[in-house]
Amino acid sequence: MKTIGILVNKGKPKARVVLRELVLLLEERGAQVWVDPDIAVELDRPDLGLPVNDFPEKADIVFVLGGDGTLLGVARQLAGHSVPILGFNLGHLGFLSEAEPNSLSSAVDRVLAGDYYIEERLMLDAEVDRDGQVLEKSIALNDIGIAKGSFSRMITGIVYMDGVHLGTYSGDGLIVSTPTGSTAYSLSCGGPIVWPGVPCLLLTPICPHTLTSRPMVLPTDGVLEIKVSATHRDIGLTIDGQLGFRLKVDDVIRVRVSPHITSLIKWKERSFFEVVRKKLQGEQEENPGLEGRK
């Protein structure tokens, strides 16, 4: 018998309907289900309530009902634990999610039968150093962003890797991204799409002020240090586009690959390239094959 923890974005219109059906399907198949205590009360099932902090010890797998942003938050929350995560897409893009609301029964059967594989996604550790004192530490699945405010003038980031000067970038900011985050903010700034299994970091300038500033693919065994400077005070650090920290001139942001990973449940027949084609390129038809090309 598997034990399934379910985390829900209560802001999604379909979340409670999908949750009720999932609980019913899982319990019919003999699985133990846990949900957040507040949600358990809403379901009139207080016996299912379990604090989220206890999920790693009690749950074999965690289902996440929401969009990509919801899954990113859960990934950070469960960092340091090896609990596999299956995302159910209740959002717009759903790039990280593997299951859809219209196939709940199939998804439950596959999970309980072990008909899936685990993708281990690397994460980033970031810290803010101000005058030799570490003020902030965070972990990210997608990216670390350093950017100016909406109406501010440009900022400059002086970048070092393992103490070696890598480059100086002036513009709207910089993004340090994982392969998972290569299809997020970095992509919109001209960065490459990276297959999730490639161990690397991406350094992507945001609206650079020089024609020669281009994204860089970097090794995972180095430590990036980015010193920020500007003629104004409107500078910020973002974690997965969700958490923020106000920076000051001459702050140093230190980024390295985290010892923690995120384990995502994936279907064996669904490739990363299919997801890219359908989610990012809007492909509707089946691939015609080489013989269909002119």
ZABA-460729 format. One line per 5 residues: number of its first residue (from 0); their letters; for each residue x, y, z of C-alpha. Coordinates in nm, 2 decimals. Example, Ala and Ser with C-alpha at 12.3 -4.5 7.8 and 13.67 -1.06 7.14 Angstrom:
REM ZABA-460729
0) as) 1.23:-0.45:0.78; 1.37:-0.11:0.71;
//
This chain:
REM ZABA-460729
0) mktig) 0.00:0.00:0.00; 0.13:0.34:-0.10; 0.09:0.65:0.11; 0.01:0.97:-0.10; 0.04:1.32:0.03;
5) ilvnk) -0.16:1.58:-0.17; -0.08:1.95:-0.17; -0.33:2.19:-0.33; -0.32:2.54:-0.46; -0.66:2.66:-0.32;
10) gkpka) -0.66:2.95:-0.56; -0.72:2.73:-0.86; -1.09:2.70:-0.95; -1.09:2.32:-1.01; -0.86:2.24:-0.72;
15) rvvlr) -1.12:2.11:-0.47; -1.31:1.91:-0.73; -1.00:1.74:-0.85; -0.88:1.68:-0.49; -1.21:1.51:-0.39;
20) elvll) -1.20:1.28:-0.69; -0.83:1.20:-0.63; -0.90:1.11:-0.26; -1.19:0.89:-0.37; -0.98:0.71:-0.64;
25) leerg) -0.69:0.65:-0.41; -0.89:0.52:-0.12; -1.09:0.29:-0.34; -0.76:0.14:-0.44; -0.64:0.09:-0.08;
30) aqvwv) -0.39:0.38:-0.06; -0.34:0.60:0.24; -0.40:0.97:0.17; -0.28:1.28:0.36; -0.37:1.64:0.30;
35) dpdia) -0.31:1.97:0.47; -0.52:1.99:0.79; -0.71:2.30:0.67; -0.80:2.12:0.35; -0.90:1.81:0.54;
40) veldr) -1.15:2.02:0.74; -1.30:2.16:0.41; -1.34:1.80:0.29; -1.51:1.70:0.61; -1.23:1.45:0.65;
45) pdlgl) -1.02:1.57:0.95; -0.88:1.22:0.97; -0.68:1.29:0.66; -0.51:1.60:0.80; -0.13:1.60:0.83;
50) pvndf) 0.11:1.90:0.86; 0.31:1.95:0.54; 0.63:1.93:0.74; 0.54:1.57:0.82; 0.48:1.47:0.46;
55) pekad) 0.84:1.36:0.39; 0.83:1.11:0.68; 0.48:0.98:0.61; 0.42:1.00:0.23; 0.58:0.78:-0.04;
60) ivfvl) 0.48:1.03:-0.31; 0.34:1.38:-0.31; 0.08:1.49:-0.56; 0.07:1.87:-0.64; -0.25:2.02:-0.77;
65) ggdgt) -0.18:2.35:-0.93; 0.04:2.51:-1.19; 0.42:2.53:-1.24; 0.44:2.80:-0.97; 0.27:2.57:-0.72;
70) llgva) 0.51:2.29:-0.80; 0.82:2.52:-0.77; 0.71:2.62:-0.42; 0.65:2.26:-0.31; 1.00:2.16:-0.46;
75) rqlag) 1.16:2.42:-0.23; 0.95:2.32:0.06; 1.05:1.95:0.03; 1.42:2.02:-0.06; 1.64:1.79:0.13;
80) hsvpi) 1.40:1.50:0.11; 1.38:1.23:-0.16; 1.00:1.23:-0.19; 0.89:1.20:-0.56; 0.65:1.47:-0.68;
85) lgfnl) 0.38:1.43:-0.94; 0.23:1.75:-1.07; -0.13:1.77:-1.18; -0.17:2.07:-1.42; -0.44:2.31:-1.30;
90) ghlgf) -0.26:2.61:-1.44; -0.19:2.76:-1.79; 0.13:2.61:-1.92; 0.19:2.32:-1.68; 0.54:2.25:-1.82;
95) lseae) 0.66:2.07:-1.50; 0.34:1.88:-1.45; 0.29:1.53:-1.59; -0.08:1.46:-1.52; -0.40:1.63:-1.64;
100) pnsls) -0.73:1.66:-1.46; -0.91:1.47:-1.74; -0.70:1.15:-1.67; -0.70:1.12:-1.29; -0.80:0.75:-1.28;
105) savdr) -0.52:0.66:-1.52; -0.27:0.86:-1.33; -0.36:0.70:-1.00; -0.35:0.35:-1.15; 0.00:0.42:-1.30;
110) vlagd) 0.14:0.56:-0.98; 0.01:0.27:-0.77; 0.14:0.02:-1.02; 0.48:0.19:-1.04; 0.44:0.26:-1.41;
115) yyiee) 0.66:0.57:-1.41; 1.02:0.68:-1.38; 1.19:0.95:-1.17; 1.38:1.25:-1.31; 1.62:1.40:-1.07;
120) rlmld) 1.64:1.78:-1.12; 1.93:1.98:-0.98; 1.87:2.28:-0.76; 2.06:2.59:-0.68; 2.18:2.73:-0.34;
125) aevdr) 2.21:3.11:-0.33; 2.33:3.34:-0.06; 2.36:3.72:-0.03; 2.69:3.84:0.12; 2.70:4.20:0.25;
130) dgqvl) 3.02:4.33:0.38; 3.14:3.98:0.46; 2.82:3.87:0.64; 2.57:3.63:0.48; 2.22:3.78:0.52;
135) eksia) 2.01:3.55:0.32; 2.01:3.19:0.20; 1.77:3.03:-0.04; 1.72:2.73:-0.26; 1.57:2.73:-0.61;
140) lndig) 1.46:2.48:-0.87; 1.43:2.71:-1.17; 1.65:3.02:-1.13; 1.81:3.30:-0.93; 1.73:3.64:-1.07;
145) iakgs) 1.91:3.97:-1.01; 1.73:4.26:-1.16; 1.66:4.63:-1.14; 1.32:4.78:-1.06; 1.07:4.86:-1.33;
150) fsrmi) 1.16:5.22:-1.37; 1.52:5.22:-1.26; 1.83:5.27:-1.47; 2.04:4.97:-1.56; 2.26:4.78:-1.32;
155) tgivy) 2.60:4.61:-1.36; 2.69:4.26:-1.25; 3.06:4.17:-1.22; 3.07:3.79:-1.24; 3.34:3.55:-1.11;
160) mdgvh) 3.36:3.17:-1.12; 3.58:3.02:-0.86; 3.76:3.36:-0.82; 3.82:3.40:-1.20; 3.66:3.70:-1.36;
165) lgtys) 3.41:3.57:-1.61; 3.26:3.89:-1.74; 3.09:4.22:-1.66; 2.73:4.27:-1.77; 2.53:4.59:-1.78;
170) gdgli) 2.16:4.60:-1.84; 1.84:4.50:-1.66; 2.01:4.22:-1.47; 2.12:3.85:-1.48; 1.97:3.51:-1.44;
175) vstpt) 2.14:3.20:-1.31; 1.93:2.91:-1.42; 1.92:2.53:-1.39; 1.83:2.31:-1.69; 1.48:2.30:-1.55;
180) gstay) 1.47:2.68:-1.54; 1.60:2.70:-1.90; 1.24:2.69:-2.02; 1.13:2.97:-1.79; 1.26:3.33:-1.74;
185) slscg) 1.60:3.25:-1.90; 1.42:3.14:-2.22; 1.23:3.47:-2.25; 1.56:3.65:-2.23; 1.72:3.46:-2.52;
190) gpivw) 1.87:3.17:-2.33; 1.89:2.81:-2.48; 1.66:2.52:-2.40; 1.86:2.26:-2.21; 1.76:1.90:-2.17;
195) pgvpc) 1.70:1.84:-1.80; 1.96:1.56:-1.77; 2.25:1.78:-1.88; 2.45:1.89:-1.57; 2.51:2.26:-1.62;
200) llltp) 2.43:2.61:-1.51; 2.31:2.89:-1.74; 2.41:3.25:-1.70; 2.17:3.47:-1.90; 2.19:3.85:-1.93;
205) icpht) 1.86:4.04:-1.91; 1.83:4.31:-2.18; 2.21:4.35:-2.20; 2.35:4.69:-2.30; 2.62:4.54:-2.53;
210) ltsrp) 2.58:4.34:-2.85; 2.85:4.09:-2.73; 2.67:3.98:-2.41; 2.54:3.64:-2.47; 2.41:3.35:-2.25;
215) mvlpt) 2.68:3.11:-2.12; 2.66:2.74:-2.03; 2.88:2.67:-1.72; 2.99:2.36:-1.53; 2.82:2.25:-1.21;
220) dgvle) 3.12:2.22:-0.99; 3.20:2.59:-0.98; 3.08:2.87:-0.75; 2.95:3.18:-0.92; 2.99:3.52:-0.74;
225) ikvsa) 2.80:3.82:-0.88; 2.88:4.17:-0.74; 2.61:4.42:-0.82; 2.65:4.79:-0.87; 2.42:5.07:-0.98;
230) thrdi) 2.36:5.44:-0.94; 2.03:5.38:-0.77; 1.90:5.16:-0.49; 1.62:4.97:-0.67; 1.79:4.63:-0.70;
235) gltid) 1.64:4.29:-0.61; 1.71:3.92:-0.59; 1.43:3.67:-0.68; 1.41:3.30:-0.61; 1.21:3.11:-0.88;
240) gqlgf) 1.03:3.43:-0.95; 0.84:3.39:-0.62; 1.06:3.50:-0.33; 1.23:3.84:-0.32; 1.51:4.01:-0.13;
245) rlkvd) 1.62:4.37:-0.17; 1.98:4.41:-0.26; 2.23:4.70:-0.20; 2.51:4.82:-0.41; 2.83:4.60:-0.37;
250) dvirv) 2.63:4.30:-0.24; 2.77:3.97:-0.36; 2.53:3.70:-0.46; 2.69:3.35:-0.44; 2.53:3.07:-0.64;
255) rvsph) 2.63:2.70:-0.65; 2.46:2.37:-0.73; 2.27:2.24:-0.42; 2.34:1.90:-0.27; 1.96:1.86:-0.28;
260) itsli) 1.75:1.76:-0.58; 1.39:1.76:-0.68; 1.25:1.42:-0.79; 0.98:1.45:-1.05; 0.75:1.16:-1.16;
265) kwker) 0.74:1.12:-1.53; 0.56:0.89:-1.77; 0.79:0.67:-1.97; 0.63:0.74:-2.31; 0.64:1.11:-2.28;
270) sffev) 0.97:1.27:-2.38; 1.10:1.62:-2.29; 1.11:1.71:-2.66; 0.74:1.63:-2.69; 0.66:1.86:-2.40;
275) vrkkl) 0.87:2.13:-2.56; 0.69:2.09:-2.89; 0.34:2.09:-2.74; 0.38:2.33:-2.45; 0.62:2.59:-2.60;
280) qgeqe) 0.57:2.55:-2.98; 0.20:2.48:-2.97; 0.23:2.17:-3.19; -0.10:2.00:-3.25; -0.04:1.74:-3.52;
285) enpgl) 0.17:1.43:-3.50; 0.53:1.45:-3.63; 0.51:1.38:-4.00; 0.85:1.22:-4.00; 1.15:1.29:-4.23;
290) egrk) 0.97:1.17:-4.53; 0.71:1.45:-4.49; 0.98:1.72:-4.52; 1.05:1.91:-4.84;
//
